[in-house]
Each structure stands twice: as C-alpha cells, then as structure tokens.
Amino acid sequence: MKLFSRWFGKKTEPQMTPDLASEIRRSFEENAWDEVHFPSTIDPRIRHVTLVVEFLGDMGHGRALDLGCGKGRFARILKQHNPQASIVAMDLAIAMLRYADANLERLAGSMLELPFADAAFDAAYATESLEHAVDIERAVAELCRVVKPGGKLVVIDKNAAHWGALETPQWERWFHEEELKSLLRRHCRSVECRPISYWDDVEPDGLFLSWTAVK
C-alpha cells in the first residue's frame, strides 16, 4: 500500500492505465461545450483568482505554467496582470484549449509527463486540476520539476474531509491538508496550506484548500 493512500478521499485508489487515461481525455474533450461545469470565464475578484495573482506577484518578463488550465480562464487574468510575462496554458483536452485566449501559449499534454525542461518556469499553479491526475505523487513531482529554485507554486483543490459534497467522476481525488504538504515538501523549501472561500468577506466552509509553496 502506498504511503499516501490513507489520505485519499476514497477507500480505493485507481491506477493510471492507458484505458483510464483515454477515458479521462475523452470526458474533457466531450464536455468542452459545457459552460456550466467548465466555464470559459471567471470573476477576477474571486479569491481563487486573486490568491494566484497575489502570490505569484509581479512576474515581469517571467514565465508561468497553468497546469490543467481548462479553458484558460485563470491564465487570461494572470496575463492581464503580467502583460510582459509568458503564460503557458496546458490542458489534456484540445477542445478546452480552443477557448483559451490567443495571447497565451496553448499546449495539450499530460500533467504526468510535462513536455518541459527542468526549471523551465518561474512559477506554476494548478486550480482544481490535480484532482484528475490519478497518479498524484507523480503529478506533484512533475509540477515542481519544471519550476526554478526559488520559484512559486500554487495548488487549489477540494478538501478530502468534505468528500461526497459534490458528484465526481470515478477517478477524481480530493486531498487532505497534510497529503499535499508532504508531497510538496519533497521538492520545496516552504509550504503553507489554508482553507479558501470564493469571496474575501465569506468565511471558508472547508470545501476548498490552497497550498502555496516556494521551491
């Protein structure tokens, strides 16, 4: 049994296989039309957005990776705040990427095998995308690998303590605070986690957690 299996929000832990990888990709390709569950825009005042923008700070001419970007809604806002920076919007589904702004670098690929050199980015973030990776340990390692020493990382995802609050596909995973902190600490010199709400003036209900790290 893997060390981290006890932290997952389900009793069973599926393994990534070619068939499962195809199923996940097909699901997102087929659901790209769904603006309710996979919107192409987001209110820039939502705390999920402002946390990423604030933690990454002024990027200048730096480079950031939006891992599992969906339709690129976070990446678009980050680019607006950092017009000189290069923002790479990467997702598994090409159909999702068609909605992303043309001023982003758009790329299709798997978060388990990132097509980038070590230390290729000044920052990286994953917002409600790591939950679809299946092999979480490998995805976190890849996310950290492509960030430079001293670079910043953000993960925003659902709290395993609230598993069952939403309907999910069978492969999806939610995370306990210490699970991702432990995985990130393997590669990062500092890691913090806190509950996060959609709005600054609303107390977090515990459904979402944010992990911020410096490599």
C-alpha positions, -999 to +999 in steps of 0.1 A: +000+000+000+013+034-009+023+058+019-003+084+009-032+061+002-047+067+036-051+104+028-073+100-003-110+108-002-119+073-014-112+038+000-099+025-033-072+041-054-073+036-091-041+032-111-034+052-142-037+029-172-039+037-210-076+029-209-082+053-179-061+080-195-082+077-226-114+079-207-103+110-188-092+127-220-124+118-238-145+131-210-130+165-211-130+166-249-166+158-250-176+182-222-158+213-235-191+227-247-205+227-212-202+263-199-220+255-167-195+230-153-165+241-174-169+279-178-145+299-201-147+330-178-143+337-141-149+367-120-114+382-113-125+391-078-130+355-067-104+346-041-092+316-061-081+340-088-067+368-065-047+343-045-028+331-076-023+366-089-011+379-055+011+350-045+029+350-079+033+387-077+049+409-104+063+384-129+079+409-152+092+390-182+090+357-164+072+325-174+043+307-156+025+274-162-012+270-157-014+232-154-047+217-163-059+251-174-093+241-188-104+270-210-076+292-197-098+315-175-071+319-148-043+322-173-061+350-191-064+371-159-028+364-149-017+376-183-037+408-179-018+414-147+015+405-163+014+416-199+052+411-204+052+376-190+048+343-209+018+323-196+016+287-208-019+273-207-017+235-207-045+210-207-052+174-216-081+183-239-076+202-272-113+211-272-108+230-240-078+249-252-097+262-282-115+286-258-082+300-244-070+334-254-046+336-283-021+357-263-014+326-242+009+298-251-015+269-255-003+234-253-020+200-249-004+174-227-005+152-196+005+165-162+022+132-156+047+138-184+052+176-188+070+184-221+093+210-205+129+210-193+137+212-156+134+247-141+116+260-173+092+283-153+094+310-127+060+298-113+033+272-118-002+266-105-029+240-107-065+251-098-089+221-095-069+201-119-046+180-098-077+161-086-078+145-121-042+134-122-048+099-107-011+094-100-009+124-076+026+118-064+040+118-100+020+149-110+033+169-080+068+158-088+064+170-124+048+203-113+078+210-090+104+198-115+096+224-141+098+253-116+131+271-110+147+271-075+131+300-057+100+298-079+065+298-066+037+272-068+000+273-060-024+244-058-061+250-052-083+219-048-110+202-028-107+190+007-110+153+013-127+159+046-157+170+026-157+141+001-192+134-011-203+170-011-202+171-049-208+145-077-175+134-091-161+111-118-148+078-105-111+088-110-113+121-091-093+126-059-097+152-031-069+159-007-062+163+030-040+192+040-010+171+051-011+149+020-001+176-004+020+194+021+041+163+024+044+158-013+053+194-020+079+194+008+098+168-010+107+194-036+100+228-020+117+246+009+085+261+022+049+250+020+017+265+036-019+254+034-051+273+043-088+270+037-101+292+009-135+307+001-148+322-031-150+357-016-128+375+009-158+385+030-172+350+033-158+326+059-143+294+042-166+264+046-137+240+043-146+226+008-115+242-008-079+243+003-050+263-011-014+252-009+013+277-016+050+268-019+084+282-028+108+258-044 
